[in-house]
Amino acid sequence: MLTQFKHSCSSKHWLFQFLIAALYVLSGAFTYEYLFSKNIVCIVWLGSGLALAALLLGGWRYLWGVAIGTFVFNFFTIDSHLGSIGVSLASIIEVALAFWLLSEKIVESPNILPNYLKLILLGGGVASVVGSVLGVSTLLQIGIVTPENYLSDILRWWMGDTLGVILITPFALIWWKEKFTGINKKQLLEGIFLVGSYVFVEHIIFLDFFHDVLGDAPKGYVLFFGVTVAAIRLGMRGVTLIMLFTAIVALLSAYLKIGYFSTDLVENELRNCWLYLFILSLSGVSLASYVDKTKRTLALLEVQISERKQIELELQRSNADLEQFAYAASHDMRQPLRMVASYLKLLEESLGKRLDEEQQQFLQFALDGAKRMDGMILSLLEYSRIGRQNTNYEHIASRDCLDEALAFLSPVLRESAGKVDVSGDWIELVANHDELTRLLQNLISNALKYHEENQPPLVQVRAIVGENVFRVEVQDFGIGIESTQMERLFKVFSRLHARTRFEGTGVGLALCRKIVEQHGGTIGVESEGEGFGCTFWFELPYNIT
C-alpha cells in the first residue's frame, strides 16, 4: 500500500495530480468567497468529498494532488504560515484516515446501501472528527480561534467536511465506477423530463420563483417526493446528480439572500441549509440504493427462472427420449426373447426323455429365465407407458376406481381367502381414471401378496380428506419391512425377497411412484419392522366438484 504513495513520472499522472489540486482550490475559493459568514470555519466544505473521492478512485498516489491543493489554498487564505501548515496537515490526515478506514469494496459497489452508510459514517463522521479537532486546535494555538469558539468551530468543521463527503464522494464514485448499460430513447426522455422538472421545482423553492402566487408557504418538503421519484425511476446516478443540483441552488439561495434559505447564511451560518441537504441526501441515496438492490435481485431472479425453465425443458426432452427409448427397446426385445423361449420349448418337446435329469433341469432353468425376462420386459413396457398414453385428467369418482381395482383383484382374493375393508370419504377429484385404478390395484395386490403363510391376508383401505389433499392408506398385517430397506422399495427392479418366496418383477411400486408423481403427489410407506405389517400411503392434490 505504501508503494502506491510513490509518485509517477508520467505526464498523465501529473495531469491528474494537477487537476485534483485545481479542483480542490476552486471549490475552496467558491466556499471562501460566497459561503463564509463570520467565522474562518464554514459548515459547507466540498473539498473534503472531492479529496476522498480522488483517493478512493486512484489510491494513495493521489494524496500528492490533495496535499498540493490543500497547501495552496490555505497559504493564500490564512494569514499565519504556521496556521496554514497546521490546517493543511489536519485536512491531509483526515482524508488519509478516511481512505484507510474504508475498504475497496466501497469503490467497487458504492450503490450498495451498507457501503454507502459506511462511507458516510467512517469517511464523513469518524475521520472528520479527527481532522476538525487537529485543525481547530492548531488555529487555537496561534490565536486565530478563541477559546469561546473552540467547540463551535470544531462542530462547524465536522459538519462542513461531512456534508462534502455526502454530496461529492458518492456522486464521483457512482458516475466514475458504475457501468453504464445504456438507455433507450424512452428512458432518455423520461430522465430529461424528471431532472428538468426537479430543477424547476428547486428554483421555485429556493430562488422564490412565483412568489406572488405561492407566497411564503412551506415548499421545501416537496423535494422529498421528487427525490423518491428519482430514486425509483433514475437510480443512484439520477439521485446523486439532482442532489448536487439541489446543493448548488440551495447555497445560491443563501448567498443571494432570497427564497427558502434567504436569512440562513447570516443568522444561522447555513445550519438549516446543512441539515436540509444532509437529510435529503441521506434519504434519497439510501432509497435509491435499496431500489437498485431490489432491481438487481429481480433481474438475477429472472435470469435464474429463465435458466431453470430451460433446464426443465431439456430435462423433459431427455426424459421423453429415455421413455421412448425404454419403450422401443423393451418392445423390440420381446421378439427375439419369444423366439428363444419357443426354440427352447421345441428342444424340450423334441428331445423328450433322451435328456437325463440334470439336462432337463438345465433346460427348465433356461425356460424359466426366458419367462422371467419376458415378464420384466412387460413390466418395463407398462412403466414406460405411464404419462405417455391416456394422460387426460378429468373429474372422476375415486370410489369407482377403487371398486374397479377390487374387481380386477377378485380372483386373487378368492384364491388367498383374503379380505379388504374400505373406509373413509372417497371424494371426486381431478385425475386420470385408468392410472388411479392401476395405482390402487398395485398397492392392494402388494398388500395381499406379502402375508404370513397359513394366514388369510387382511387389508384396510382408508381415504382421508385433508386441506387440498386426498390421502389413501393401504394397511396390511403381513410380514412388514425393516426401516433400512424402505428407500429401495420404489426403485425399478428392486426386490427385498427371493423369487422362490414371492413372485414379481420389482416394478409394481416403482410404477405406483411414477403415477403419483405424474399427478403432482407424494407416496411413502410406514412400518415398525418385520412382522408388524406395512402401511403404504399416497397423497394427491384435488379439486372438489
PyMOL commands that set and color helices and strands:
alter all, ss='L'
color gray80, all
select helices_A, chain A and resi 2-5+11-34+46-58+60-77+81-101+104-108+113-141+147-177+185-206+211-214+222-233+235-256+259-261+264-268+271-354+357-385+398-408+410-416+433-449+483-488+508-518
alter helices_A, ss='H'
color red, helices_A
select strands_A, chain A and resi 394-397+419-424+428-431+458-465+469-476+522-526+535-541
alter strands_A, ss='S'
color yellow, strands_A
deselect
rebuild
show_as cartoon
